[in-house]
Amino acid sequence: MIAAIMLTACAGDEPPERAFDVAPYVHKGHVVDCDAFKAQADAQAVLRADALDPNELDRDGDGIACPKLPAPKDKKPVHRDFMTDVDGAPISEPIKPTPTPT
């Protein structure tokens, strides 16, 4: 009983986390797009699980997946430490400018 009271007292005012199974969406290549998710937070969870984003959930590369989807929302950006091309596909090696002849 004391443990239950302690857990309740430590819980704070934060909303409970929603459980969303990302397994069907990650490390399988492009299998879904934004229309497959009911909430933005679900798409964000998939992006967070695979920041390479083969599903193209973060087309503008700002770290936020499917921003137009309804709540609940998760607007904490996913750090993506690689460059992307115009379509959001990862570029593994930076493109070096071609030297101009002098």
C-alpha positions as CSV (number, residue, x, y, z in Angstrom):
1,M,0.0,0.0,0.0
2,I,2.8,2.4,0.8
3,A,4.4,1.7,-2.6
4,A,1.2,2.6,-4.3
5,I,1.0,5.8,-2.4
6,M,4.6,6.7,-3.3
7,L,4.0,6.0,-6.9
8,T,0.9,8.2,-6.9
9,A,2.7,11.0,-5.1
10,C,5.7,10.9,-7.5
11,A,3.5,10.8,-10.6
12,G,3.2,14.6,-10.9
13,D,0.9,16.4,-13.3
14,E,2.3,14.9,-16.5
15,P,-0.2,13.2,-18.8
16,P,0.2,9.4,-19.1
17,E,2.3,8.3,-22.0
18,R,0.5,6.5,-24.8
19,A,1.8,3.2,-25.9
20,F,2.3,2.9,-29.7
21,D,3.9,-0.1,-31.3
22,V,6.4,1.2,-33.8
23,A,7.7,-2.3,-34.8
24,P,5.5,-2.7,-37.9
25,Y,6.8,0.6,-39.3
26,V,10.6,0.6,-38.7
27,H,13.5,-1.0,-40.5
28,K,11.2,-2.3,-43.3
29,G,11.8,0.4,-45.9
30,H,8.9,2.6,-47.1
31,V,5.8,0.9,-45.8
32,V,3.5,3.7,-44.8
33,D,2.9,7.5,-45.1
34,C,1.2,10.1,-42.9
35,D,-2.2,8.9,-43.9
36,A,-1.6,5.6,-42.1
37,F,-1.6,7.3,-38.6
38,K,-4.5,8.5,-36.5
39,A,-2.3,11.0,-34.5
40,Q,0.8,13.1,-35.1
41,A,2.4,11.6,-31.9
42,D,2.2,8.1,-33.5
43,A,4.0,9.2,-36.6
44,Q,6.6,11.0,-34.5
45,A,7.2,7.8,-32.5
46,V,8.0,6.0,-35.8
47,L,10.3,8.8,-36.9
48,R,12.0,8.8,-33.4
49,A,12.5,5.0,-33.8
50,D,14.1,5.3,-37.3
51,A,15.5,8.8,-37.9
52,L,16.6,7.8,-41.4
53,D,12.8,8.1,-42.2
54,P,12.3,5.7,-45.0
55,N,8.6,6.3,-44.7
56,E,9.1,10.0,-45.5
57,L,7.1,11.2,-42.5
58,D,9.4,14.3,-42.1
59,R,9.5,15.5,-45.7
60,D,10.9,19.0,-44.8
61,G,13.6,17.6,-42.6
62,D,12.7,19.7,-39.5
63,G,12.5,16.6,-37.2
64,I,8.7,16.8,-36.9
65,A,6.7,14.0,-38.5
66,C,3.3,14.6,-40.2
67,P,2.6,18.0,-38.5
68,K,-0.9,18.2,-40.0
69,L,-2.2,15.1,-38.2
70,P,-4.5,15.5,-35.3
71,A,-3.6,15.4,-31.6
72,P,-2.2,14.0,-29.5
73,K,0.9,15.8,-30.8
74,D,4.6,15.3,-30.1
75,K,6.4,18.4,-31.3
76,K,9.9,17.6,-29.8
77,P,12.0,17.4,-33.0
78,V,14.0,14.3,-33.8
79,H,17.7,15.0,-34.2
80,R,18.7,14.1,-37.7
81,D,22.5,14.4,-38.0
82,F,22.7,13.8,-41.7
83,M,21.8,15.8,-44.8
84,T,18.7,15.1,-46.8
85,D,17.9,15.9,-50.4
86,V,14.9,17.9,-51.6
87,D,12.6,14.9,-51.1
88,G,13.8,14.2,-47.6
89,A,15.9,11.2,-48.6
90,P,19.1,10.9,-46.6
91,I,22.4,11.8,-48.3
92,S,25.1,9.6,-46.7
93,E,28.0,11.7,-48.1
94,P,27.8,15.5,-48.4
95,I,27.9,16.7,-52.0
96,K,31.1,18.5,-52.6
97,P,31.0,21.4,-55.1
98,T,32.8,20.8,-58.3
99,P,35.9,23.0,-58.6
100,T,35.6,25.6,-61.4
101,P,38.4,25.8,-63.8
102,T,40.6,28.9,-63.5
